[in-house]
Amino acid sequence: MTLHPEILIKDGKKQFAVLPYEEFVSLKERLEDMEDLLELRRAKKGEGRKRTVPLARAKRPLELR
């Protein structure tokens, strides 16, 4: 992803970075995806070596296809 920030300076110091709205939305979505991935990894690590059930077997008692 390429960002095109406009840096705002106050008293000779960089204070803010302003992004085009589309870039902001894209960056926000990527951060949310990364948070979801980190949460998934934490949950999987917390499960340890617990056995899993294949989806097809889990659907049988529910009579789902």
Distance bins in CASP14 RR format, pairs under 12 A and 6 or more apart:
PFRMAT RR
TARGET T0000
AUTHOR 0000-0000-0000
RMODE 2
METHOD distances of the structure
MODEL  1
1 19 0 0 0 0 0 1 0 0 0 0 0
1 22 0 0 0 0 0 1 0 0 0 0 0
1 23 1 0 0 1 0 0 0 0 0 0 0
1 24 0 0 0 0 0 1 0 0 0 0 0
1 25 0 0 0 0 0 1 0 0 0 0 0
1 26 1 0 0 1 0 0 0 0 0 0 0
1 27 1 0 0 1 0 0 0 0 0 0 0
1 28 0 0 0 0 0 1 0 0 0 0 0
1 29 0 0 0 0 0 1 0 0 0 0 0
1 30 1 0 0 1 0 0 0 0 0 0 0
1 31 0 0 0 0 0 1 0 0 0 0 0
2 19 0 0 0 0 0 1 0 0 0 0 0
2 20 0 0 0 0 0 1 0 0 0 0 0
2 22 0 0 0 0 0 1 0 0 0 0 0
2 23 0 0 0 0 1 0 0 0 0 0 0
2 26 0 0 0 0 0 1 0 0 0 0 0
2 27 0 0 0 0 0 1 0 0 0 0 0
3 17 0 0 0 0 1 0 0 0 0 0 0
3 18 0 0 0 0 0 1 0 0 0 0 0
3 19 1 0 0 1 0 0 0 0 0 0 0
3 20 0 0 0 0 1 0 0 0 0 0 0
3 22 0 0 0 0 0 1 0 0 0 0 0
3 23 1 0 1 0 0 0 0 0 0 0 0
3 24 0 0 0 0 1 0 0 0 0 0 0
3 26 0 0 0 0 1 0 0 0 0 0 0
3 27 1 0 0 1 0 0 0 0 0 0 0
3 30 0 0 0 0 0 1 0 0 0 0 0
4 17 0 0 0 0 0 1 0 0 0 0 0
4 18 0 0 0 0 1 0 0 0 0 0 0
4 19 1 0 0 1 0 0 0 0 0 0 0
4 20 1 0 0 1 0 0 0 0 0 0 0
4 21 0 0 0 0 0 1 0 0 0 0 0
4 22 0 0 0 0 1 0 0 0 0 0 0
4 23 1 0 0 1 0 0 0 0 0 0 0
4 24 0 0 0 0 0 1 0 0 0 0 0
4 26 0 0 0 0 0 1 0 0 0 0 0
4 27 0 0 0 0 0 1 0 0 0 0 0
5 14 0 0 0 0 0 1 0 0 0 0 0
5 16 0 0 0 0 1 0 0 0 0 0 0
5 17 1 0 1 0 0 0 0 0 0 0 0
5 18 1 0 0 1 0 0 0 0 0 0 0
5 19 1 0 1 0 0 0 0 0 0 0 0
5 20 0 0 0 0 1 0 0 0 0 0 0
5 23 0 0 0 0 1 0 0 0 0 0 0
5 24 0 0 0 0 1 0 0 0 0 0 0
5 27 0 0 0 0 0 1 0 0 0 0 0
6 14 0 0 0 0 0 1 0 0 0 0 0
6 15 0 0 0 0 0 1 0 0 0 0 0
6 16 0 0 0 0 1 0 0 0 0 0 0
6 17 1 0 0 1 0 0 0 0 0 0 0
6 18 1 0 1 0 0 0 0 0 0 0 0
6 19 1 0 0 1 0 0 0 0 0 0 0
6 20 0 0 0 0 1 0 0 0 0 0 0
6 23 0 0 0 0 0 1 0 0 0 0 0
6 24 0 0 0 0 0 1 0 0 0 0 0
7 13 0 0 0 0 0 1 0 0 0 0 0
7 14 1 0 1 0 0 0 0 0 0 0 0
7 15 0 0 0 0 1 0 0 0 0 0 0
7 16 1 0 0 1 0 0 0 0 0 0 0
7 17 1 0 1 0 0 0 0 0 0 0 0
7 18 1 0 0 1 0 0 0 0 0 0 0
7 19 0 0 0 0 0 1 0 0 0 0 0
8 14 1 0 0 1 0 0 0 0 0 0 0
8 15 1 0 1 0 0 0 0 0 0 0 0
8 16 1 0 1 0 0 0 0 0 0 0 0
8 17 1 0 0 1 0 0 0 0 0 0 0
8 18 1 0 0 1 0 0 0 0 0 0 0
8 19 0 0 0 0 0 1 0 0 0 0 0
9 15 1 0 0 1 0 0 0 0 0 0 0
9 16 0 0 0 0 1 0 0 0 0 0 0
9 17 0 0 0 0 0 1 0 0 0 0 0
9 18 0 0 0 0 0 1 0 0 0 0 0
10 16 0 0 0 0 1 0 0 0 0 0 0
17 23 0 0 0 0 0 1 0 0 0 0 0
17 24 0 0 0 0 0 1 0 0 0 0 0
17 27 0 0 0 0 0 1 0 0 0 0 0
18 24 0 0 0 0 1 0 0 0 0 0 0
19 25 0 0 0 0 1 0 0 0 0 0 0
19 26 0 0 0 0 1 0 0 0 0 0 0
19 27 1 0 0 1 0 0 0 0 0 0 0
19 28 0 0 0 0 1 0 0 0 0 0 0
20 26 0 0 0 0 1 0 0 0 0 0 0
20 27 0 0 0 0 0 1 0 0 0 0 0
21 27 0 0 0 0 0 1 0 0 0 0 0
21 28 0 0 0 0 0 1 0 0 0 0 0
22 28 0 0 0 0 0 1 0 0 0 0 0
22 29 0 0 0 0 0 1 0 0 0 0 0
23 29 0 0 0 0 0 1 0 0 0 0 0
23 30 0 0 0 0 0 1 0 0 0 0 0
24 30 0 0 0 0 0 1 0 0 0 0 0
24 31 0 0 0 0 0 1 0 0 0 0 0
25 31 0 0 0 0 0 1 0 0 0 0 0
25 32 0 0 0 0 0 1 0 0 0 0 0
26 32 0 0 0 0 0 1 0 0 0 0 0
26 33 0 0 0 0 0 1 0 0 0 0 0
27 33 0 0 0 0 0 1 0 0 0 0 0
27 34 0 0 0 0 0 1 0 0 0 0 0
28 34 0 0 0 0 0 1 0 0 0 0 0
28 35 0 0 0 0 0 1 0 0 0 0 0
29 35 0 0 0 0 0 1 0 0 0 0 0
29 36 0 0 0 0 0 1 0 0 0 0 0
30 36 0 0 0 0 0 1 0 0 0 0 0
30 37 0 0 0 0 0 1 0 0 0 0 0
31 37 0 0 0 0 0 1 0 0 0 0 0
31 38 0 0 0 0 0 1 0 0 0 0 0
32 38 0 0 0 0 0 1 0 0 0 0 0
32 39 0 0 0 0 0 1 0 0 0 0 0
33 39 0 0 0 0 0 1 0 0 0 0 0
33 40 0 0 0 0 0 1 0 0 0 0 0
34 40 0 0 0 0 0 1 0 0 0 0 0
34 41 0 0 0 0 0 1 0 0 0 0 0
35 41 0 0 0 0 0 1 0 0 0 0 0
35 42 0 0 0 0 0 1 0 0 0 0 0
36 42 0 0 0 0 0 1 0 0 0 0 0
36 43 0 0 0 0 0 1 0 0 0 0 0
37 43 0 0 0 0 0 1 0 0 0 0 0
37 44 0 0 0 0 0 1 0 0 0 0 0
38 44 0 0 0 0 0 1 0 0 0 0 0
38 45 0 0 0 0 0 1 0 0 0 0 0
39 45 0 0 0 0 0 1 0 0 0 0 0
39 46 0 0 0 0 0 1 0 0 0 0 0
40 46 0 0 0 0 0 1 0 0 0 0 0
40 47 0 0 0 0 0 1 0 0 0 0 0
41 47 0 0 0 0 0 1 0 0 0 0 0
41 48 0 0 0 0 0 1 0 0 0 0 0
42 48 0 0 0 0 0 1 0 0 0 0 0
43 50 0 0 0 0 0 1 0 0 0 0 0
44 50 0 0 0 0 1 0 0 0 0 0 0
44 52 0 0 0 0 0 1 0 0 0 0 0
51 57 0 0 0 0 0 1 0 0 0 0 0
52 58 0 0 0 0 1 0 0 0 0 0 0
53 59 0 0 0 0 1 0 0 0 0 0 0
53 60 0 0 0 0 0 1 0 0 0 0 0
53 61 0 0 0 0 0 1 0 0 0 0 0
54 60 0 0 0 0 0 1 0 0 0 0 0
55 62 0 0 0 0 0 1 0 0 0 0 0
55 64 0 0 0 0 1 0 0 0 0 0 0
55 65 0 0 0 0 0 1 0 0 0 0 0
56 62 0 0 0 0 0 1 0 0 0 0 0
56 64 0 0 0 0 1 0 0 0 0 0 0
56 65 0 0 0 0 1 0 0 0 0 0 0
57 64 0 0 0 0 0 1 0 0 0 0 0
58 64 0 0 0 0 1 0 0 0 0 0 0
59 65 1 0 0 1 0 0 0 0 0 0 0
END
